[in-house]
Amino acid sequence: MAAHFNCSEPTIREVIHRWLKMGLVGLWSTRGRGVKQTWKESDIVHLEECLINEPRRYSRFHVCVVH
């Protein structure tokens, strides 16, 4: 299974144990330890307004400078 899913054997064991303990819910991905989302609802609203008023590509730089 590890070779088929291109992961390590301990990972397969961990997933099987989560499945046995929690059922299908145990197979769903949980939030990781990585960087958390930094976008706020107001950022999304601002970006939507920009796209409506001037449809083009916006980079993170453009959104930060404009906003």
C-alpha positions in Angstrom: 0.0 0.0 0.0 2.8 2.4 0.8 4.3 2.0 -2.7 0.9 2.4 -4.3 0.2 5.6 -2.4 3.8 6.8 -2.6 4.2 7.3 1.2 5.9 5.5 4.0 4.8 2.4 5.9 4.4 4.2 9.2 2.0 6.7 7.4 -0.1 3.8 6.2 -0.2 2.3 9.7 -1.2 5.6 11.2 -4.1 6.0 8.6 -5.3 2.5 9.2 -5.3 3.0 13.0 -7.2 6.3 12.6 -9.8 4.6 10.4 -10.3 1.7 12.8 -10.6 4.2 15.7 -12.7 6.9 14.1 -14.2 5.4 10.9 -14.4 7.5 7.8 -14.0 10.7 9.7 -10.5 9.5 10.7 -9.5 9.5 7.0 -10.3 13.2 6.5 -7.4 15.6 6.6 -7.1 17.8 9.6 -5.5 21.3 9.8 -1.7 21.0 9.7 1.0 22.7 11.7 1.9 24.9 8.7 1.3 28.6 8.1 -2.3 29.6 8.9 -4.4 31.5 6.4 -3.8 35.2 6.6 -6.6 36.4 4.3 -9.4 38.2 6.1 -13.0 38.6 4.8 -12.3 42.3 4.1 -9.4 41.3 1.9 -11.6 39.0 -0.2 -14.3 41.7 -0.5 -11.6 44.3 -1.6 -10.2 41.9 -4.2 -13.7 41.2 -5.6 -14.3 44.9 -5.9 -11.0 45.3 -7.7 -11.8 42.5 -10.2 -15.2 44.0 -10.9 -13.8 47.5 -11.4 -10.6 46.6 -13.3 -10.5 42.9 -14.4 -6.9 41.8 -14.6 -4.4 39.7 -12.7 -3.6 40.9 -9.2 -0.5 39.7 -7.4 -0.2 39.8 -3.6 1.9 42.9 -4.0 -0.9 44.7 -6.0 -3.6 43.8 -3.4 -1.4 45.0 -0.5 -0.5 48.3 -2.1 -4.0 49.1 -3.2 -5.6 47.9 0.0 
